[in-house]
Structure formats: structure tokens, C-alpha cells
Amino acid sequence: MLTREEILSVDPECGLTSEEASERLKTYGKNELIEKKGKSIFAMAFEQLKDHLVIVLIIAAIITFLIGHGTDGIIILIVVAINAAIGVFQEHKADQAVAALKKMSSPKALVRRDGKSIEIDSKHIVPGDVLILDAGRFVLADLRLIETHSLQIEESSLTGESVPTEKDASAVLDDNVPLGDKVNMAFMSTMVTYGRGIGVVVATGMNTEIGKIAQMISDEEDSETPLQKKLSKLGQMLGYLAMGVCALVMVIGIFQKREIFDLFLTAISLAVAAIPEGLAAIIAIVLALGVTRLTKKNAIVKKLPAVETLGSVNIVCSDKTGTLTLNQMTVQEVFTQNGTEEEKIMLSAALALCSDATFENGEATGDPTEVAFIKLAIKENIGLERIKAEQPRVSEYPFESDRKLMSVLNSNPKSPGGYTVYTKGAIDNLITKCTHIQSGDAVIPITEEHRLRFLKRAEEYSRDALRVLAGAYKNTDRVLKPSEMESDLIFVGLVGMIDPPRDEVKASVALAKKAGITTVMITGDHIITAFAIAKKLGIAESMEQAAAGSEIDSMSDDELARFVRNIRIFARVSPEHKVRIVKAYNSNDNIVSMTGDGVNDAPALKAADIGVAMGITGTDVSKSAADMILTDDNFTTIITAVEEGRGIYENIKKAVYFLLSCNLGEVVTILFAMIFSWPLPLVATQILWINLITDTIPAIALGIDPAEKGIMNRPPRKGDSFFSGGVIWSILLGGVLIGGLTLFGFYYGLVAKGYTLGSPNIPEDVMAHGRTIAFITLASSQLFYSLSKRSDTESIFRLGLGTNKALTFGVIAGIFLQLIVLYIPLLADMFKVQPLSIPNWLLVVLLSTTPLFATEVYKFFKRRMAAK
């Protein structure tokens, strides 16, 4: 960045010479944002394959190929490939924030070089160039202003301020002044809305303020979602478990002198059984269905895991302008002498005629404050277009920051002299220039009492964070010079304006609070304005809960982490502040959502656990950096998405619990049979078949179960594992019970044929009989058991079978497939099973339904204990 001395040494009339500009272009480089070199498709795919659960699945696929089950291996690899492809596509699409930043710059700039004003490509701007600014032109580099004439620049996307900033080239400020208060500077990607100015370029490309944001977005690493972290740990645990079981079975078998090949097949089949290979596909399906549902509710989710992350959120950091508010300056209060309709109409006409804004077909152009005056005139139904046609503007006295006034002279056939002056501006400047006041349809001399009354009301509005402007007029019989317009005026009244909060947000904030979610406002706007909005919305109650960005500059990360616990409003913050605040909440073990729409929000959106951008008012940059986009710009949609996320997480947990219980049942069956030197109750093909029918439809059906009632009355999850709340005991109960009943069925099958477990040389048909009962019992008990896993507390008989038709269908389909295997001779030979008699079927039904009823009894006592 250029120093102050270097800035002042530039001749504003001549600018740089072509030779100087060429040399500086070589020194500083082109005025463009540099994209971080992206990962190759191969690298992104490899990142997807590093997940522990995916590694375990690949190992499982290799094992299934080794034991001759190529079809199962191919299915597992297809699941892995699809998951990786989806992940690569999402990552490629989500990391386009810097590219979007580049598109924001206008391609041409008006500069002075060699003593001439010329247009050049914006990428050829260099530090030291003199840029000329006028209304409607984008600022294409960071400038130190050296000349301003009523210059106002729209900076809301960069600073979060609702209204354009008035610029003053003569101001001398400290280096630590917040970005929004640097009135002697203009910044890249902002736009001139009024007046004109000249500035010297002090920074280009990545050295600009917006370039720093681009660098922050590029440097910010994507963090794992809570679900990804938990699945990674689960994958590790299952991998170690599979290897341990496999090794244990081999060791026991060798000591028992079992046949090595059969032992190897059994061991690796059991290892595969310990891993729920369908889990990755089930989670992908459940998340995809959640994304589809949210799309219908005005929320577009770009990354599948973000759906679940929403359910974990307990801190919602939100930008103010355009997110909690309408991003539309609106007149809230009108104050005149008597409050009559005539006075209000006169005031709205004066303010609207003394304006350059337009509002047609719902589209506004011009300064937001002046647009508010046009809307007020439309609301008062004064026939603005007709009045403008009747009273064409003759001349004007533009707004200047030292006068804080603007006046226009209109030709007016209804005026006694044929002309009327309309003036608007700061009340303390305007009221001193008034000699009369409008009182009803009469004009009376203004008194000191009048002045004090209006100034007091203006002060009250200011305390409520309203922006106050006043209006006046006078009739004249000639065309006045600008210097003659602002004297002997007739004061009409004043208005209080603000960017108002959205109507529905207050209820959403209250609902979030009920769900244990804290809403925090982070904005670049002034602290008084921010607090006024936050108080109306129920976000904060006192100014002690508000802090300015300058307060946290001197804090270390640890100090900030402690400080944020009691703060609900952060005002006058920079993009760097926003990222630090989000990370401070993260360091307190919070799951943080950041909501915003501006360029200045983008780094924080990417740093948060889930970034939420506005779809209508949001910039391309914020949308690219976010994980979710609200198509209706409605804060309430976030709460809807949180509820959906909570339901999805609970359903994923149901699927995990069910699969782990079932897989544990298979491990218990084989492991205990080997420990007690029994014949193996199941062969490898039977284990794989059971996994196929229980790890698909029932598990997926649990994943799409309707959310339980009162899910938004629970506190958010905060770092809990999959196995918190005594869940491990439920999994052990289910697994041991399923495994024990399967062993009993096998034992009964042998005894029914006159043999015991210790009998030597048991005939194959007798072994087939025992294994058939074990096979059917194990598969059917898992299918029935899935019904009980719909809730950890509610009874399946209270929930009803009809409330999850997919699960009911899955259970029926699974039983039907078992019957096909049993009664089609070709399949029966493949799986080494045989048809059962009626008494055997009765036993199978009794054994298979026992885990379901046992779990229901367990839940009954759990409810009784909770009620005490």
C-alpha cells in the first residue's frame, strides 16, 4: 500500500505517465484477484477415500472377493465410488468463492495518465493511478480520496452498513479506524451512488480490502462436520473390531484344530459381518432425501453433511443488514406540527421532490434514503408522478457534507410566484434556516418553542437508532441562485427512518431460544443501530451484551473465547473480526452457523460449521462460500432447516444402532460357538445373505422415519457421541439377545434330530437342519428388532406400524426373501438350508420376536425411571 507521502506526491491533474504505469505494473502485478490453485480431480477423489469408514469398506470388498463373493464386493465398491463422486462434485462446486469475487469488478476504469482522462482495463490499474469517480461507477481499486463533491458510496456488501457512506477527502484518520468509518477512503467492489470524487490508488489486486477477503476464503480450510467426525471414529472402531474378531477366531480355531480353509472363510465372513457396509450408502440416501425436503422449504443445501450439521447448531451468528432486516431504508416515524394529513402530505411531497431516486414496478434506483421518501409519498397517495410532471425541476443545490442539506427549485403553477424551493437535510442545520412553520393548511411564524420541540423529538428518534431528516419549502417569484435557496424557509416536519427488522424474525429468534439455540448479531453497522434492532428481535436486552469490533482487536484468541460467552451483538466489525468471532464460539465447543449476504460475510461463512447465504439479496461470493442458501432470504427458514437436521441425525443414529446390534448378534453367534468348541451355526454365505437383507431396506426405512414430537424442545447436541445416554447398553442387549437366541435355535435344531453339540460326526442333513433354524432366527429377529429401534423411549405399539410404511414393507419383504431361499431348491442348496416343519416354525417365530418384545419391556422401565 502506498504511504501518505507517496499519495500526496502524485499530481492529480496529470496522473502517472505511461512509462511509470508500465513499470509499476511489473512491480505490483495486475489488479486482479489470484485464485488459490485448486486440487486436481484425482486429489479430491483421494481425499474422499481417506475416510476411515471408506477404508474399512474397501477392505471388506477385498475380503469378499477373496472368499469368492464377487457380487457383494462389486456392490460395496460401487457404493464407495458413488460416495466419492458425489463428494468430488460438491467440493468442486463449493470452492468457487474467489472466482465469484473476480466477477464483481467492472472491466473499465476512468484514470488520468499523461495529463489526460482515459478509460483503461481495470486489471491494468496500478498504485499511484488517479481514478475519477462519479455516480453509478464501480470503485475498481482501494483509493485514498483527494477530492470529494457530495460523494456517497454504497459499501453494504463490504461493511454491512444499510445506507451509503458520505465521503470526505479532507478527513485525516488513525490507521486503526474501522473500515466503515474510513470516510477518506474508497474500496474495491463498492459503488458510487451520488456525487463525484477523485482518488489515488493505494492498493490493487490481493492487497485491497476485498483481496484480503479473497485470501481469507482461500486459506480457510473446510472443517469436518460433527457427523463426519463421529463416522470417522466409528469407522476406526469397526475396523479395529473386525481385525480383532478375525484374529481371535483364527487363533481359537487353530487351537481347536479346525479345518484351516473353512476357518479362514468363517473368520473373514465374520469380519465382514462386523462392518455395516451398507451404512455409507444409507447415510448418503438419508441426507439426499433430507436435501430434497429442504429444497421444497426454500433451503438449498450444497453439501450433504451440512443437513445433519444443522441439527447440531447451538449458535446462530447472523449478519444484520438484509438478513435480520429488509435492507430497505423505511420511514418509521413522521412528526409534524399538528400531525394532520395536510402536513404529512406536504412533508412527503417536499422530501420526494427533493430526491433523485426512482421506484417503478417494484424496482428502486438511487440512494436508499431517497428511495424511502419516494415510498412514503406513494404510501401517502399524493400522486407523485402527476406532481413531478406539473412541477419540473429548474435548478438544484446539491447535497454537501458541510451543509448537510439539499435543495431543488421547481416550476410550480400553483405557487403564488410560480416557483417553489424544496429542501431536505439534517434538522439542526435546516431548522435554523426556517422563519415559518406549516400548521395545518396555514403558515405561521416559527418560535424557539417550536424549534426545541422538534429537536427534542429528533433526539428521541436518534436514541432509538432512527436516522432523522427534516423537510421544508418556500415559494418564490423568480429563479434563485443556489446560495439564495436555503433561507426564509417554511419548516414542515421530520421523519425517522431505519432498515426495519423482518416481521417474522422475532418469532424465529424466540423459537430458536426455546430450542436451546443462541442468536448472535454480527454486523458492520453502528452499535446503537445494531442494538436497537437486536432489542426489538429479542436477541439482546441491554447494551452490556453489545461490543464493537475495536474492543476485540487487542484480545488474544483465548481472551476472545471467554469474552464472546456473554455477548449477543458485535458491531462495527471487519471480515477478519467475523472469522475470529466464529472461531471463538467454536473453541467453546459450540456448533456455529453463520448467516450473511455480503462479500464481507464470505470468510466467516466458510469458517463456520455451516455457512448460510441469502439467495435473493446475497452476493455471488457469499453464495459460493456458503453450505446452504435460503431462496426466500427468510431467517425463519434456518429454524425449519435446524428441525430437519435434528430429525435426520436422530434417524442416522437409529440406523447405526440397529446395524451395530444386528452385526453384534452375528459376531456373538459365531464367536461363542467357537469358544465353546461347537460346530459353526452359520456358513459364510448365510452370514453375507443376512447382511444383505437387513442392512438395506430396514436400515434405510429407519433413516427416513418421521421426526419424533418435541424434537425442537430438546437442547442441541454438544459433542455427544453416538453412544451417549446409555445407548451402548441397548446395543449390547439387542446384540447378545439376538446372538443367544440364534445359538439356542441351532442347539434345538440338532437336539430335535437326536444329536447334541458334543456329538461326533453329525450328519450333514442334521447340521443343515440346525443351521436352517439358526439362519431363519438370526435374519427374522433382526427384521422384527428394527421395529423397536424407531424410538429409544416410545413404544412401537404407540407409534403404530402405519406411520413408517417403508419399514413395515422392509420387514415383510425380508421375511418373504427368507422364504424364497428356504423353499426354492436351487437357492436352498446354495445356502445349505432345508424346509422347516410347523413346530419348528412356531419356535422360530417365538425366538425371532423375543428381541422386539424384550426391547419394548426395556423401554417401558426406562420411561418409568424417567418419570420419577
MARROKE-67102 format. One record per residue (C-alpha): x negated, y negated, z; residue in one letter. Coordinates in steps of 0.2 Angstrom, whole numbers, plus 5000, padded with zeros to 4 digits. Layout:
N
XYZA/...
***
This chain:
868
500050005000M/499449834996L/498849715010T/499649555014R/498149465007E/498249564991E/500149524989I/499849334991L/498349334979S/499549384964V/500149244953D/502049264952P/502149164936E/500849264926C/500849434935G/499449564931L/498549564914T/498749714903S/496949764907E/497249754926E/498849854925A/497949994915S/496550004927E/497750014942R/498750154933L/497150254933K/496850214951T/498650244959Y/499350354946G/501150354938K/502550284948N/503450444949E/503850574962L/502750734962I/503650894964E/502851024975K/502351174965K/503651304966G/503551484969K/503551604954S/504951724952I/503851864957F/503351774973A/505151734978M/505651914975A/504151974985F/504751855000E/506451944999Q/505652115000L/504652075016K/506152085027D/505952225040H/507652305036L/507252305017V/505652385020I/506452525030V/507752545016L/506352565003I/505552695014I/507252785016A/507452784997A/505752864995I/506152995008I/507753034999T/506853054983F/505653174991L/507053284998I/507753294980G/509253174983H/508853054969G/510652984968T/510552924986D/508852854983G/509352764967I/510952684976I/509852624990I/508552544978L/510052464968I/510652384985V/508852314988V/508752254971A/510352164971I/510052084988N/508352024981A/509051954965A/510351854975I/509051784987G/507951734972V/509351644963F/509951554979Q/508151494983E/507851434966H/509451334966K/509251264983A/507551194981D/507951054968Q/507950904980A/506350824973V/506950844955A/508650754960A/507650614968L/506750584952K/508350564943K/508850414954M/507650294946S/508150184932S/506950214917P/506650024914K/505949884924A/505849694921L/504049634925V/502949494922R/501249534914R/500149414904D/501249274909G/502749354900K/504349444906S/504449614898I/505349774901E/504249924904I/504550114908D/504650124927S/503350264928K/502050134922H/502350014936I/500849984947V/500449904964P/500249714961G/501549704947D/502849564949V/504649634947L/506149524943I/507749574952L/509549524948D/511249594951A/511649764945G/509749814943R/508949954952F/507349924963V/506050044955L/504650024967A/504349964985D/504149774984L/503649634996R/504849494991L/504049324987I/505649234981E/507449264985T/509049174980H/510649244989S/509849414986L/510849564993Q/510349744991I/511349894994E/510250015004E/511550135012S/510850285004S/509150245011L/509650165028T/511450215032G/512050035033E/513850005027S/513549835019V/512149765008P/510649685017T/510349505014E/508549475009K/507449335014D/505749315007A/505149195019S/505349315034A/503749375042V/503949535052L/502949655063D/502449825055D/503549925067N/505149845062V/506449975057P/506750005039L/508549925039G/507849765046D/506449735034K/507349585025V/505749535016N/505549705008M/506549794994A/506449984992F/506350104978M/508050184973S/509150044980T/510149924970M/510449734969V/512249694972T/512149504972Y/510949354969G/509149374962R/507349384968G/505549414964I/504449534972G/502649604972V/502449794971V/501649864986V/501850044984A/502350164970T/502750344967G/502450454983M/501850314993N/503550224993T/504850255007E/505850374995I/504250454991G/503950495009K/505650575010I/505250674995A/503650735003Q/504550775019M/505850885009I/504450975000S/503451005016D/504951065026E/504951255027E/506551345026D/506951425043S/507751595046E/509551595051T/510051675068P/510751825058L/509151845048Q/508151845064K/509251975073K/509252085057L/507352075056S/507252135074K/508552265071L/507552325056G/505952335066Q/506852435079M/507652555067L/506052585058G/505152625074Y/506552735079L/506652835063A/504752865063M/504852915081G/506353035079V/505553115063C/503853145073A/504753215088L/505753335078V/504253395069M/503253415085V/504653515093I/504953625078G/503153665076I/503053715094F/504653825092Q/503853905076K/505253855065R/505153865046E/504053715040I/504953665024F/506653675032D/505953575047L/505253445036F/506953425026L/507853415043T/506653285050A/506653165036I/508553185034S/508753135052L/507552995049A/508752935035V/510252965046A/509452845060A/509452705047I/511152625042P/510552605024E/512252535019G/512052385032L/511152265020A/512552295007A/513952275019I/513252115026I/513052045008A/514852095004I/515552015021V/514551855018L/515051845000A/516951865004L/516651735018G/515951615005V/517451644994T/518651605008R/517751445012L/517751384994T/519651384995K/519451275011K/518451145002N/516751205008A/515451264995I/514051375003V/512451384993K/511551515004K/512551675010L/511751675028P/512251495031A/514051565033V/513551655048E/512451515055T/513951405056L/514651525069G/513151495080S/513151305079V/513251215095N/512551045090I/513350945075V/512250795070C/513150685059S/512750535049D/514050395052K/514250305035T/515350405023G/515450555035T/516250495050L/516850335042T/517650305025L/516050205018N/517350065014Q/517249895022M/519049865028T/519949715036V/520549775053Q/521049615061E/521749445054V/521849295065F/522649135060T/523348985070Q/525149045072N/525049225064G/526349185052T/526549265035E/526249105026E/524549085035E/524049265031K/524449245013I/523449085012M/521949165020L/521949325010S/522149214994A/520649104999A/519549255003L/519949344987A/519749204975L/518049154983C/517449334978S/516649414963D/517249584967A/518549684957T/519649834961F/520549914947E/521350094946N/520550134962G/518850094956E/517949954966A/516449844959T/515449714969G/514949684987D/515949794999P/516449645009T/517149554995E/518049724989V/518849725006A/519549545003F/520249604986I/521149754995K/521849635008L/522549524995A/523349674987I/524049735003K/524749565006E/525549574989N/525049394984I/525049434966G/523149414964L/522949444946E/524349314942R/523449184954I/521749214946K/522549184929A/523349024935E/521848964944Q/520248994933P/518648964941R/517748804936V/516148804946S/515448884962E/514148854976Y/513349024978P/513049104995F/511449065003E/510749145019S/510348975027D/512148905024R/512949075026K/514349005015L/515049024998M/516248904989S/517148904972V/518048764963L/519648824954N/520848734942S/522548734951N/524048664943P/525048674959K/523748574969S/524148384971P/522448334962G/522348484950G/520948574958Y/520648674974T/519048724983V/519048894992Y/517648935005T/517149085015K/515749125027G/515149135045A/516449055056I/515148955067D/514548875051N/516248855042L/517248785056I/516148635059T/516448585041K/518348585044C/519348425048T/521048505047H/521848675051I/523348765042Q/524848785054S/526248875046G/526648785030D/525948625037A/524148555038V/523648465055I/522048395062P/520848525069I/520448495088T/519048555099E/520348675107E/520648755090H/518848775087R/518548855104L/520048975102R/519449035085F/517649055091L/518149155106K/519149275096R/517749295084A/516649335099E/517849465104E/517949545087Y/516049545087S/515949645103R/517049775095D/515749785081A/516849695069L/516049595055R/516849425056V/517149305041L/518249145040A/519149065026G/519548885022A/520148775007Y/520448595001K/521248514987N/520348384976T/520748274961D/519048304952R/517648424948V/516548424963L/514648444964K/514148604974P/513548484988S/515248404989E/516248564991M/515948605009E/516648455018S/518348395025D/518948575023L/520648645029I/520248795041F/521448945038V/520849085049G/519649235051L/519649415048V/518749555057G/518049705046M/517249865049I/516950035040D/518350125049P/518250305055P/519150435046R/520850465053D/520650655055E/518850655063V/519450615081K/520450775082A/519050865074S/517750805087V/518950855101A/519251025094L/517351045092A/517150995110K/518451125115K/517351255106A/515851205115G/515051105101I/514250935104T/514450805091T/512950685089V/512950525078M/511350485069I/511350335059T/510350195051G/511650065056D/511549945071H/511850025088I/513349915093I/514249965077T/513750145079A/514350145097F/516050065093A/516350205080I/515750335092A/516850275106K/518350275095K/518050455089L/517650525107G/515850555103I/515150445117A/515850355132E/514550225137S/513050135129M/511950245141E/512250385128Q/511550275114A/509750255109A/508850155095A/507550235084G/506250115090S/506450195108E/505850365102I/504350305092D/503250315107S/503850485113M/502950645111S/503950795105D/504150865122D/504750695129E/506050685115L/506650865118A/507050805136R/507750635130F/509050705117V/509950805130R/510950655136N/511050555120I/512550555108R/512150415097I/510450375088F/510550215079A/509350115068R/508450275064V/507250315049S/507250485039P/505750535050E/506650495066H/508150605060K/506950755057V/506150735074R/507850725082I/508550885074V/506950975079K/507050915097A/508850985098Y/508151145090N/506751155103S/508051165117N/508751325109D/510151245100N/510851295083I/510951125074V/512051075060S/511550905051M/512950815041T/512550675029G/512750605012D/511250485009G/509450505002V/508850465020N/509850615027D/509050745015A/507450785025P/508550815041A/509750915031L/508351035026K/507651035043A/509251085052A/509851265054D/511251215042I/511251055032G/513050995026V/513150865012A/514650765006M/515250824989G/516150664984I/515050524991T/513450624993G/511950594983T/511150724972D/509750734984V/510750774999S/511750904990K/510150984984S/509350985001A/510951055010A/511551235013D/513451185012M/514351055003I/516050985008L/517050954992T/518350845002D/517050745012D/518050795027N/517250815044F/518650925049T/518151055036T/516551085046I/517551145061I/518551255049T/516951325042A/516251355060V/517851455064E/517551565048E/515751585053G/516151645070R/517351775064G/516051835051I/514751855064Y/515951955075E/516352065061N/514552095056I/514252145074K/515752265073K/514952345058A/513252355066V/513952435082Y/514952565073F/513552615061L/512252625076L/513552735086S/513852845072C/511952865067N/511552895086L/512853035086G/511953115071E/510253095080V/510953165096V/511653315087T/510053375079I/508853315092L/509753405106F/509953565096A/508053575093M/507653535111I/508753675117F/508053795103S/509753815095W/510053835076P/510253675067L/512053625067P/511953525051L/510953545035V/510153395026A/511453375013T/512853375026Q/511953235035I/511753125019L/513553155014W/514253095031I/513152945030N/513952915013L/515752915018I/515552825035T/514352695030D/515352625016T/517252595017I/517552595036P/516052485039A/516552365025I/518352355032A/517652315049L/516652175041G/518252095034I/519352115050D/520451965054P/519651845067A/520251885085E/521351755093K/520551615103G/518851635094I/518651445095M/518951445114N/517351535117R/515651445119P/514451455105P/513251595104R/511551535110K/510151655107G/511151815112D/510551975104S/511652105095F/511652205111F/512152075124S/513652095135G/513452275139G/513652325121V/512152445122I/513152555134W/514652555122S/513552615108I/512752745119L/514452805125L/515052825107G/513452905100G/513253035114V/515053075114L/515053105095I/513453205096G/514053305111G/515753345103L/514853395087T/513753515096L/515253585105F/516153615089G/514653705082F/514553815098Y/516353855097Y/516153905078G/514854035082L/515754105098V/517354125088A/516454245076K/515754345091G/514054265092Y/513154145104T/511754015101L/510454135108G/511054275096S/509654345085P/509854355066N/511554265065I/512354305048P/512454155035E/514354155034D/514454145053V/513253995053M/514253915039A/515753935050H/514953845065G/514153715054R/515853685045T/516653635061I/515253535066A/515153445049F/517053405049I/517053355068T/515553235065L/516253155050A/518053135056S/517553075074S/516552935066Q/518052885055L/519352885069F/518052795080Y/517952655068S/519752605073L/519252575091S/517752455085K/518952325079R/518852245096S/517752265112D/519252225123T/520852235114E/521752405111S/521952465093I/523752505098F/523952325102R/523052265086L/524052385075G/523452485060L/524352375048G/523352215052T/521752295044N/522452395029K/520752415022A/520152505037L/521652615038T/521352665020F/519552695023G/519952825037V/521252905026I/520052915011A/518652985021G/519653125028I/520353155010F/518553165004L/518053295018Q/519553405012L/518953394994I/517253455000V/517953595010L/519253664998Y/518353644981I/517253804979P/515853714969L/515753574982L/515953694997A/514453804990D/513353644988M/513753585006F/513753765013K/515453745021V/517053855021Q/518953835024P/519553825042L/521053915050S/522453815058I/521753845076P/520053785070N/520853635063W/521853595079L/520153605088L/519353485075V/520753355077V/520553365096L/518753345096L/518753205082S/520053095091T/519153105108T/517952965105P/519352855099L/520352885115F/518852885126A/518352705120T/520152645122E/520052705140V/518352615142Y/519152455135K/520652475147F/519552475163F/518452335155K/520052225154R/520552275171R/518752225178M/518852055168A/520552015175A/519952025193K/
***
